[in-house]
Amino acid sequence: MERANRETWSKRVERWKASGLTGKEFAAEIGVTPKALAWWKWHLAKEQPAKATWGRPRKRKTALSPMTFIEMAPAAKMEAVEIVWPSGVRMLVPSGVDTSALGRIIDVLEKRR
């Protein structure tokens, strides 16, 4: 098979995008390797010049995070316990608090008395 030039690959990539086929399917259809097709898609996209924004800073494309975001409902109203030290320091502790963290906080407050 003869080596195709940039223009030929550009047309192939455009046809692939319009086809709705996977890279593997389209590559098999036109007789090229899926790897070559993917490389040319990447290479041609890399060559596209950024649009000039005369006098304005360019906006950067923001990539989506691979993290999954979950919409959280407001926390149900929890009962809390108020701790009052002899010094008058008051501390409101919600139910379900991490007891080891609470213990460390209390230790620090008692040392400051």
HELIX and SHEET records of a PDB file:
HELIX    1   1 ARG A    6  SER A   19  1                                  14    
HELIX    2   2 GLY A   23  ILE A   30  1                                   8    
HELIX    3   3 PRO A   34  GLU A   47  1                                  14    
HELIX    4   4 THR A   99  LYS A  111  1                                  13    
SHEET    1   A 2 ALA A  80  VAL A  84  0                                        
SHEET    2   A 2 ARG A  90  PRO A  94 -1                                        
END                                                                             
